[in-house]
Amino acid sequence: MLSINLDRETESYLAEIIAQENSTSEKLLKKLIYQHWQTLKPRQTLAQRRGGHPKNLLQDAAPDASLRENRKQIINAKITTR
């Protein structure tokens, strides 16, 4: 159990928010703490959210395949063979 003392102004803000949200002060406080906790955690990258980089995708690729010039050449070769 947590007990806090609020000044009058903050207490009136809380009462207004509770009325607008149609919630209890306990639920509102839990939500606020969770949201603040989420902002403290470092954000995951897209690859992390999707479970990491694919393991087998780049096994057969050349070591310099990610260079822009090499990608352009590969794409041009694929387009011209169509």
ROPA-51366 format. One record per atom (N, C-alpha, C): x, y, z; residue in three letters. Coordinates in steps of 0.001 Angstrom, whole numbers, padded with zeros to 6 digits, always signed. Layout:
XYZAla/...
This chain:
+000848-001185+000000Met/+000000+000000+000000Met/+000885+001237+000000Met/+000509+002180-000792Leu/+001270+003414-000914Leu/+000367+004571-000508Leu/+000900+005457+000277Ser/+000138+006623+000700Ser/+000945+007865+000355Ser/+000308+008797-000363Ile/+001000+010031-000726Ile/+000138+011226-000347Ile/+000798+012313-000044Asn/+000108+013559+000256Asn/+000283+014504-000925Asn/-000827+014985-001449Leu/-000796+015902-002583Leu/-001236+017282-002133Leu/-000689+018296-002771Asp/-001180+019638-002476Asp/-002559+019800-003136Asp/-003249+020863-002823Arg/-004626+021058-003301Arg/-004706+021109-004822Arg/-003761+021801-005430Glu/-003781+021947-006883Glu/-003611+020586-007570Glu/-002642+019812-007113Thr/-002397+018497-007703Thr/-003572+017570-007447Thr/-004160+017668-006273Glu/-005322+016844-005950Glu/-006506+017189-006851Glu/-006670+018467-007169Ser/-007765+018846-008075Ser/-007489+018342-009490Ser/-006217+018363-009916Tyr/-005861+017790-011220Tyr/-006205+016303-011254Tyr/-005841+015615-010180Leu/-006112+014184-010098Leu/-007609+013905-010164Leu/-008398+014678-009428Ala/-009849+014486-009434Ala/-010427+014721-010827Ala/-009920+015723-011529Glu/-010400+016015-012882Glu/-010033+014888-013851Glu/-008817+014401-013735Ile/-008386+013301-014613Ile/-009203+012047-014336Ile/-009435+011744-013076Ile/-010223+010568-012709Ile/-011633+010679-013276Ile/-012213+011873-013203Ala/-013559+012073-013749Ala/-013564+011903-015268Ala/-012568+012449-015950Gln/-012488+012343-017413Gln/-012237+010904-017856Gln/-011332+010230-017170Glu/-010943+008871-017550Glu/-011944+007828-017065Glu/-012813+008206-016155Asn/-013772+007280-015548Asn/-013017+006078-014962Asn/-012055+006381-014116Ser/-011163+005373-013566Ser/-010948+005649-012088Ser/-010147+004804-011467Thr/-009790+005027-010068Thr/-008387+005612-010003Thr/-008064+006180-008866Ser/-006726+006754-008715Ser/-005666+005656-008758Ser/-006004+004473-008276Glu/-005056+003358-008299Glu/-004720+002954-009740Glu/-005747+002800-010575Lys/-005519+002435-011977Lys/-004752+003527-012711Lys/-005097+004760-012436Leu/-004427+005884-013081Leu/-002950+005934-012695Leu/-002657+005714-011433Leu/-001274+005724-010967Leu/-000484+004561-011569Leu/-001096+003385-011648Lys/-000432+002238-012274Lys/-000095+002541-013731Lys/-001050+003139-014432Lys/-000847+003473-015849Lys/+000289+004485-016004Lys/+000296+005497-015167Leu/+001328+006527-015223Leu/+002715+005949-014931Leu/+002800+005100-013923Ile/+004083+004481-013581Ile/+004557+003585-014719Ile/+003650+002799-015303Tyr/+004029+001916-016413Tyr/+004522+002725-017608Tyr/+003816+003801-017947Gln/+004229+004632-019079Gln/+005606+005247-018832Gln/+005838+005707-017635His/+007144+006294-017317His/+008236+005228-017361His/+007928+004043-016862Trp/+008887+002942-016892Trp/+009241+002579-018336Trp/+008248+002598-019232Gln/+008495+002300-020645Gln/+009457+003317-021259Gln/+009370+004578-020861Thr/+010258+005594-021427Thr/+011694+005435-020933Thr/+011878+004783-019798Leu/+013222+004586-019258Leu/+013964+003451-019952Leu/+013213+002485-020481Lys/+013838+001347-021154Lys/+014334+001774-022527Lys/+015496+001279-022955Pro/+015958+001609-024311Pro/+015044+000967-025348Pro/+014783+001699-026424Arg/+013912+001175-027475Arg/+014626+000080-028251Arg/+013867-000938-028619Gln/+014423-002019-029418Gln/+014456-001612-030884Gln/+015429-002132-031589Thr/+015482-001896-033027Thr/+014433-002774-033696Thr/+014162-002499-034958Leu/+013191-003299-035699Leu/+013628-004762-035740Leu/+014902-004989-035974Ala/+015407-006363-036029Ala/+015213-007072-034685Ala/+015420-006378-033588Gln/+015227-006979-032270Gln/+013761-007303-032025Gln/+012859-006402-032440Arg/+011431-006651-032253Arg/+010955-007836-033077Arg/+011605-008079-034211Arg/+011212-009182-035085Arg/+011970-010464-034772Arg/+012790-010469-033736Gly/+013467-011682-033317Gly/+014909-011806-033771Gly/+015506-010749-034243Gly/+016906-010773-034661Gly/+017050-010872-036168Gly/+018281-010826-036616His/+018560-010912-038049His/+018384-012351-038522His/+017914-012545-039749Pro/+017791-013908-040280Pro/+019163-014581-040326Pro/+019215-015834-039925Lys/+020492-016547-039839Lys/+021012-016966-041216Lys/+020138-017456-042080Asn/+020572-018055-043339Asn/+020513-017105-044525Asn/+020025-015922-044338Leu/+019787-015019-045456Leu/+021078-014601-046155Leu/+022107-014305-045421Leu/+023323-013754-046010Leu/+024500-014736-046040Leu/+024251-016013-045871Gln/+025347-016980-045848Gln/+026085-017052-047179Gln/+025347-017007-048292Asp/+025964-017161-049607Asp/+026339-015832-050244Asp/+026092-014741-049571Ala/+026360-013421-050149Ala/+027854-013108-050101Ala/+028278-012327-051076Ala/+029674-011881-051098Ala/+029920-010924-049938Ala/+031142-010868-049421Pro/+031411-009988-048278Pro/+031188-008509-048578Pro/+031318-008119-049854Asp/+031120-006713-050204Asp/+029759-006470-050862Asp/+028812-007371-050635Ala/+027494-007258-051270Ala/+026704-006063-050755Ala/+027026-005575-049595Ser/+026256-004467-049042Ser/+026713-003104-049551Ser/+027819-003057-050289Leu/+028277-001779-050842Leu/+027301-001300-051908Leu/+027036-000029-051919Arg/+026033+000538-052815Arg/+026312+000240-054288Arg/+027543+000412-054709Glu/+027891+000153-056117Glu/+027627-001301-056491Glu/+027972-002200-055599Asn/+027747-003623-055872Asn/+026259-003949-055922Asn/+025483-003345-055041Arg/+024029-003564-055060Arg/+023437-003066-056365Arg/+023882-001888-056826Lys/+023391-001334-058093Lys/+023700-002275-059251Lys/+024921-002805-059277Gln/+025307-003711-060357Gln/+024465-004983-060338Gln/+024224-005522-059159Ile/+023424-006746-059040Ile/+021996-006491-059497Ile/+021423-005361-059095Ile/+020049-005029-059488Ile/+019966-004806-060988Ile/+020931-004086-061550Asn/+020945-003867-063004Asn/+021057-005184-063757Asn/+021885-006086-063269Ala/+022038-007389-063923Ala/+020731-008173-063883Ala/+020028-008132-062761Lys/+018748-008848-062643Lys/+017704-008247-063575Lys/+017676-006912-063659Ile/+016687-006241-064511Ile/+016949-006538-065982Ile/+018196-006514-066389Thr/+018508-006736-067809Thr/+018283-008181-068228Thr/+018347-009132-067305Thr/+018108-010533-067665Thr/+016628-010852-067794Thr/+015765-009964-067391Arg/+014316-010204-067511Arg/+013877-010041-068881Arg/
